[in-house]
Amino acid sequence: MSSSSAREGHRPSVVLMFPGTGAQHARMAAGLYGHEPVFTEAVDAVLDPLGAEGRAARADWLTREPAPPLDADTRAAPLLFAVDYAMGRLVESWGVRPAAYLGHSMGECVAAVLAEVLSLADAVSLMWERVRTQHATPPGGMLAVAAGAPELAGYLGDGVVVGAVNAPRHTVLSGPERALRAVERRLTADGRTSRRLATRTPYHSPALEPVARQTEELLRTVRRSAPARPLYSAYLARPVREEDVTSTEFWAAQPTAPVLFWRTLDRVLGDGDRMLVEAGPGQSLTVLARGHRAVRSGRSGVLSTLPPRALGPEEDRRAVHAARERLAGAGLLGTPGHSGVLPLDLPVS
């Protein structure tokens, strides 16, 4: 935040951001497990209901050589969900009262839990049902490209689509493996920069339509409530409304719908001055947000809560401590364990 804002006593409202698939990495936030009680309890609340699969995921997460690797959905999905959720709970335990929540891809389900739209049990069941049904999906992946979506129109087709628009020159393509590899070769030949994301599944593409159909039955049994605090949807690029919350189609279609992160971030930052707090592994959303004009101008701020990659237990703890100190220095902590003091100043439509 700018020094002038600090001198004037201005306080931005906090928005918690949760990263999605591709942000996971080996031993992400592992240094907090068993060290931070709130974090540990929250991780266990996600993994314990999964039984043997949850125990295996936790064991792989805490070991130095995970098997299978974390790009396998049976590991990446539950562990990423658990770390996102646990970091959100940890930040809130400091007395932070978020004005709103924003999730990227699967992070939107975590955000929905914290906004009290979904119960944790239902969200974990939905996450695992998607993992289970994805086994029938042909192999594929996602490719981050340093280009705007309009520039990539000529590379689309044969099942390859725009899966996410993260920033003006940060687009993610998604599709079946063979077609995506062909696109990757063309991009390289054309001098364009790209990199594969850590997933074997073509999220946010038509390839996952069977997953959307098969989860509809489960979703009909899931209770959904109006958000206790505003929940921005990166599929809608706005806060969710009552009709979105109650729509089975909205939730079922998320694995196939494109993530419109930049448009949503633009809306979030246009609705007021913010302190964006990335609660999850890596710093991918922090890096993207730093490029927004509202952050560059100093009107809004952004901070991460974890290191950009696995740097050891002490670095995990140092990053969390630094994030808490920065929030405290900005006057954004209330009473630990309570709701805090920030006003809810966001529109809901």
C-alpha positions as CSV (number, residue, x, y, z in Angstrom):
1,M,0.0,0.0,0.0
2,S,1.1,3.6,-0.6
3,S,2.6,5.6,2.3
4,S,0.0,8.3,1.7
5,S,-2.8,5.8,2.4
6,A,-1.1,4.7,5.6
7,R,-0.7,8.3,6.8
8,E,-4.4,9.0,6.2
9,G,-5.3,6.0,8.3
10,H,-6.8,4.3,5.3
11,R,-7.4,0.5,5.6
12,P,-8.2,-1.7,2.6
13,S,-10.6,-4.6,3.0
14,V,-9.1,-8.1,2.9
15,V,-9.8,-10.5,0.1
16,L,-8.6,-14.1,0.6
17,M,-7.5,-15.7,-2.7
18,F,-7.1,-19.5,-3.2
19,P,-5.0,-21.0,-6.0
20,G,-6.1,-23.9,-8.1
21,T,-4.6,-26.8,-10.0
22,G,-1.0,-26.3,-11.1
23,A,-0.1,-24.5,-7.9
24,Q,0.6,-27.7,-6.0
25,H,4.2,-28.9,-5.4
26,A,6.0,-31.5,-3.2
27,R,5.9,-30.7,0.5
28,M,3.9,-27.5,0.0
29,A,3.4,-25.9,3.5
30,A,4.5,-29.2,5.1
31,G,6.6,-27.3,7.6
32,L,3.3,-26.0,9.2
33,Y,1.8,-29.5,9.8
34,G,2.2,-30.4,13.4
35,H,3.6,-26.9,14.1
36,E,0.5,-24.7,13.6
37,P,-2.5,-26.3,15.4
38,V,-5.2,-24.5,13.4
39,F,-3.5,-25.5,10.1
40,T,-3.0,-29.1,11.2
41,E,-6.6,-29.6,12.3
42,A,-7.9,-28.1,9.1
43,V,-5.7,-30.4,6.9
44,D,-6.9,-33.4,8.9
45,A,-10.5,-32.3,8.5
46,V,-10.1,-32.5,4.7
47,L,-8.0,-35.7,4.5
48,D,-9.5,-37.9,7.3
49,P,-12.9,-38.3,5.7
50,L,-11.1,-39.8,2.6
51,G,-10.0,-42.8,4.7
52,A,-7.1,-44.8,3.3
53,E,-6.8,-42.4,0.3
54,G,-6.5,-39.4,2.6
55,R,-3.9,-41.2,4.8
56,A,-1.9,-42.1,1.7
57,A,-2.0,-38.5,0.3
58,R,-0.9,-37.1,3.7
59,A,2.0,-39.6,3.9
60,D,3.1,-38.7,0.4
61,W,2.9,-35.0,1.2
62,L,5.1,-35.3,4.2
63,T,7.7,-37.5,2.6
64,R,10.6,-36.1,0.6
65,E,10.0,-38.4,-2.4
66,P,6.2,-38.7,-3.0
67,A,4.8,-41.6,-5.0
68,P,2.7,-41.1,-7.1
69,P,3.8,-37.6,-8.0
70,L,1.7,-34.6,-7.2
71,D,0.5,-34.2,-10.7
72,A,-1.7,-37.3,-10.2
73,D,-5.2,-36.2,-9.4
74,T,-5.5,-38.6,-6.4
75,R,-2.8,-36.7,-4.7
76,A,-2.9,-33.2,-6.2
77,A,-6.6,-32.5,-5.6
78,P,-7.0,-33.5,-2.0
79,L,-3.7,-32.0,-0.9
80,L,-4.2,-28.7,-2.7
81,F,-7.7,-28.5,-1.3
82,A,-6.4,-29.3,2.2
83,V,-3.5,-26.7,2.1
84,D,-5.8,-24.0,0.6
85,Y,-8.5,-24.6,3.2
86,A,-6.0,-24.8,6.1
87,M,-4.2,-21.6,5.1
88,G,-7.6,-19.8,4.9
89,R,-8.5,-21.1,8.4
90,L,-5.0,-20.1,9.7
91,V,-5.3,-16.5,8.4
92,E,-8.8,-16.1,9.8
93,S,-7.6,-17.5,13.2
94,W,-5.3,-14.4,13.4
95,G,-8.4,-12.2,13.6
96,V,-8.6,-11.4,9.9
97,R,-12.2,-10.9,8.8
98,P,-12.2,-11.1,5.0
99,A,-14.5,-8.8,3.1
100,A,-14.7,-11.4,0.3
101,Y,-13.3,-14.6,-1.1
102,L,-11.9,-15.4,-4.5
103,G,-10.8,-18.8,-5.8
104,H,-9.0,-19.9,-8.9
105,S,-10.3,-23.2,-10.4
106,M,-10.7,-25.7,-7.5
107,G,-9.8,-22.9,-5.2
108,E,-13.3,-21.6,-5.8
109,C,-14.7,-24.6,-3.9
110,V,-12.4,-23.8,-1.0
111,A,-13.6,-20.2,-1.1
112,A,-17.2,-21.4,-1.1
113,V,-16.6,-23.3,2.1
114,L,-15.1,-20.3,3.9
115,A,-18.0,-18.2,2.6
116,E,-20.4,-20.8,4.1
117,V,-22.0,-21.6,0.7
118,L,-20.9,-25.2,1.0
119,S,-20.2,-27.3,4.0
120,L,-16.6,-28.7,4.2
121,A,-18.0,-32.3,4.1
122,D,-20.0,-31.6,0.9
123,A,-17.1,-29.7,-0.8
124,V,-14.7,-32.6,0.0
125,S,-17.2,-35.1,-1.4
126,L,-17.6,-33.1,-4.5
127,M,-13.9,-32.7,-5.0
128,W,-13.3,-36.5,-4.6
129,E,-16.2,-37.4,-6.9
130,R,-14.6,-35.3,-9.6
131,V,-11.3,-37.1,-9.0
132,R,-13.0,-40.4,-9.2
133,T,-14.9,-39.7,-12.4
134,Q,-11.8,-38.1,-14.0
135,H,-10.2,-41.6,-14.3
136,A,-12.3,-42.2,-17.4
137,T,-11.1,-38.9,-19.1
138,P,-8.5,-39.4,-21.8
139,P,-5.1,-38.1,-20.8
140,G,-4.4,-34.5,-21.4
141,G,-3.0,-31.4,-19.7
142,M,-2.8,-27.6,-19.5
143,L,-0.3,-25.3,-21.1
144,A,0.4,-21.7,-19.9
145,V,1.3,-19.4,-22.7
146,A,2.8,-15.9,-22.5
147,A,0.2,-14.4,-24.9
148,G,-3.3,-12.9,-24.9
149,A,-6.2,-15.2,-25.6
150,P,-7.0,-13.5,-29.0
151,E,-3.4,-14.1,-30.2
152,L,-3.9,-17.9,-29.7
153,A,-7.1,-18.3,-31.7
154,G,-5.2,-20.0,-34.5
155,Y,-3.8,-22.6,-32.2
156,L,-7.2,-23.8,-31.0
157,G,-9.1,-26.8,-32.2
158,D,-9.0,-30.6,-32.1
159,G,-10.2,-30.4,-28.4
160,V,-7.7,-27.6,-27.4
161,V,-9.5,-24.6,-25.9
162,V,-8.7,-21.6,-23.7
163,G,-9.0,-23.0,-20.2
164,A,-8.1,-19.8,-18.3
165,V,-7.3,-16.2,-18.8
166,N,-5.2,-15.2,-15.9
167,A,-3.8,-11.9,-17.1
168,P,-3.6,-9.9,-20.3
169,R,-0.6,-12.0,-21.5
170,H,-1.1,-15.1,-19.4
171,T,-3.4,-17.6,-21.0
172,V,-3.8,-21.3,-20.3
173,L,-4.7,-23.7,-23.0
174,S,-6.3,-27.1,-22.2
175,G,-7.0,-30.2,-24.1
176,P,-6.2,-33.9,-25.0
177,E,-2.5,-34.9,-24.7
178,R,-1.8,-35.5,-28.4
179,A,-3.4,-32.3,-29.6
180,L,-1.9,-30.3,-26.8
181,R,1.6,-31.5,-27.6
182,A,1.1,-30.5,-31.2
183,V,0.1,-27.0,-30.1
184,E,3.1,-26.9,-27.8
185,R,5.4,-27.7,-30.8
186,R,3.8,-25.1,-32.9
187,L,4.1,-22.4,-30.2
188,T,7.8,-23.2,-29.9
189,A,8.3,-23.1,-33.6
190,D,6.6,-19.7,-33.6
191,G,8.9,-18.4,-30.9
192,R,6.2,-18.2,-28.2
193,T,6.9,-19.0,-24.6
194,S,4.9,-21.7,-22.9
195,R,5.1,-24.3,-20.1
196,R,3.2,-27.3,-19.0
197,L,1.2,-27.1,-15.7
198,A,1.6,-29.9,-13.2
199,T,-1.6,-31.9,-14.1
200,R,-2.4,-34.8,-16.4
201,T,-6.0,-33.7,-16.7
202,P,-7.4,-31.2,-19.3
203,Y,-9.3,-29.1,-16.8
204,H,-11.7,-26.4,-18.1
205,S,-12.2,-28.1,-21.4
206,P,-15.0,-30.1,-23.1
207,A,-13.0,-33.3,-22.3
208,L,-14.4,-33.1,-18.8
209,E,-18.1,-32.9,-19.8
210,P,-18.6,-36.5,-18.5
211,V,-17.4,-35.4,-15.1
212,A,-19.8,-32.5,-15.2
213,R,-22.7,-34.8,-16.0
214,Q,-21.8,-37.5,-13.4
215,T,-21.5,-35.0,-10.6
216,E,-24.9,-33.5,-11.2
217,E,-26.6,-36.3,-9.2
218,L,-24.4,-35.7,-6.2
219,L,-24.9,-31.9,-6.4
220,R,-28.7,-32.3,-6.2
221,T,-28.2,-33.7,-2.6
222,V,-25.8,-30.9,-1.6
223,R,-27.2,-28.1,0.5
224,R,-26.1,-24.6,-0.6
225,S,-26.5,-21.4,1.3
226,A,-26.2,-17.7,0.4
227,P,-22.7,-16.5,1.1
228,A,-22.0,-15.2,4.6
229,R,-19.6,-12.8,2.9
230,P,-19.3,-12.0,-0.8
231,L,-17.9,-14.8,-2.9
232,Y,-16.4,-13.8,-6.3
233,S,-16.7,-16.5,-8.9
234,A,-13.9,-16.6,-11.5
235,Y,-16.3,-18.4,-13.8
236,L,-18.8,-15.5,-13.7
237,A,-16.3,-12.6,-13.2
238,R,-18.6,-11.2,-10.4
239,P,-19.9,-12.1,-7.0
240,V,-22.3,-15.1,-7.0
241,R,-26.0,-14.4,-6.6
242,E,-28.7,-16.5,-5.1
243,E,-29.6,-18.0,-8.4
244,D,-26.0,-19.1,-8.9
245,V,-25.8,-20.7,-5.5
246,T,-28.9,-22.8,-6.1
247,S,-28.0,-23.7,-9.7
248,T,-26.8,-27.3,-10.0
249,E,-25.6,-26.6,-13.5
250,F,-23.3,-23.8,-12.3
251,W,-21.5,-26.1,-9.9
252,A,-21.5,-29.1,-12.2
253,A,-20.1,-27.2,-15.2
254,Q,-17.0,-25.8,-13.3
255,P,-14.6,-28.5,-14.6
256,T,-15.4,-27.5,-18.2
257,A,-15.9,-23.8,-17.9
258,P,-13.0,-21.4,-18.5
259,V,-11.5,-19.5,-15.6
260,L,-11.8,-15.8,-16.1
261,F,-9.4,-14.8,-13.3
262,W,-8.2,-11.4,-14.7
263,R,-11.7,-10.2,-15.4
264,T,-12.7,-11.2,-11.9
265,L,-9.7,-9.6,-10.3
266,D,-10.5,-6.4,-12.2
267,R,-14.0,-6.5,-10.7
268,V,-12.7,-7.2,-7.2
269,L,-10.2,-4.3,-7.3
270,G,-12.7,-2.1,-8.9
271,D,-15.2,-2.6,-6.0
272,G,-12.8,-1.0,-3.5
273,D,-9.3,-0.8,-2.1
274,R,-8.1,-4.3,-1.2
275,M,-5.4,-6.2,0.6
276,L,-5.3,-9.4,-1.5
277,V,-4.0,-12.3,0.6
278,E,-3.1,-15.5,-1.3
279,A,-3.9,-18.4,1.1
280,G,-2.3,-21.4,-0.5
281,P,0.8,-22.9,-2.0
282,G,3.2,-20.9,-4.2
283,Q,2.7,-17.3,-5.2
284,S,1.0,-17.6,-8.6
285,L,-2.0,-15.4,-7.8
286,T,0.2,-12.9,-6.0
287,V,2.4,-12.6,-9.1
288,L,-0.6,-12.1,-11.3
289,A,-2.2,-9.5,-9.0
290,R,1.0,-7.5,-8.8
291,G,0.6,-6.7,-12.5
292,H,-2.8,-5.1,-12.0
293,R,-2.9,-1.3,-12.2
294,A,-4.7,-0.9,-8.8
295,V,-1.8,-2.7,-7.1
296,R,0.9,-1.0,-9.2
297,S,-0.5,2.4,-8.2
298,G,-0.4,1.5,-4.5
299,R,-4.2,1.8,-4.1
300,S,-4.4,-1.9,-3.3
301,G,-1.9,-4.4,-2.0
302,V,-1.1,-8.1,-2.3
303,L,0.8,-10.5,-0.1
304,S,1.5,-14.3,-0.2
305,T,1.4,-16.5,2.9
306,L,3.8,-19.2,1.7
307,P,7.1,-19.5,-0.2
308,P,7.1,-19.7,-4.0
309,R,8.3,-23.4,-3.8
310,A,9.4,-25.9,-1.2
311,L,12.3,-24.3,0.7
312,G,12.1,-26.3,3.9
313,P,10.0,-26.2,7.1
314,E,11.7,-23.1,8.6
315,E,11.0,-21.1,5.4
316,D,7.3,-22.1,5.5
317,R,7.1,-20.8,9.1
318,R,9.0,-17.7,8.3
319,A,6.7,-16.8,5.4
320,V,3.6,-17.3,7.5
321,H,5.1,-15.2,10.3
322,A,6.0,-12.4,7.8
323,A,2.5,-12.4,6.4
324,R,0.9,-12.1,9.8
325,E,3.3,-9.3,10.8
326,R,2.5,-7.4,7.6
327,L,-1.3,-7.7,8.2
328,A,-0.8,-6.6,11.8
329,G,1.3,-3.6,10.7
330,A,-1.5,-2.6,8.3
331,G,-4.0,-2.8,11.1
332,L,-5.9,-5.7,9.5
333,L,-5.9,-8.1,12.4
334,G,-8.8,-8.2,14.9
335,T,-9.0,-10.4,17.9
336,P,-7.7,-13.9,17.2
337,G,-10.5,-16.5,17.0
338,H,-13.1,-13.8,16.5
339,S,-14.5,-12.1,13.4
340,G,-12.2,-9.0,13.4
341,V,-13.2,-5.5,12.6
342,L,-13.3,-5.0,8.9
343,P,-16.5,-3.8,7.3
344,L,-18.3,-5.7,4.6
345,D,-18.3,-3.1,1.9
346,L,-18.7,-5.1,-1.3
347,P,-21.7,-5.2,-3.6
348,V,-23.2,-8.6,-4.2
349,S,-24.4,-8.1,-7.8
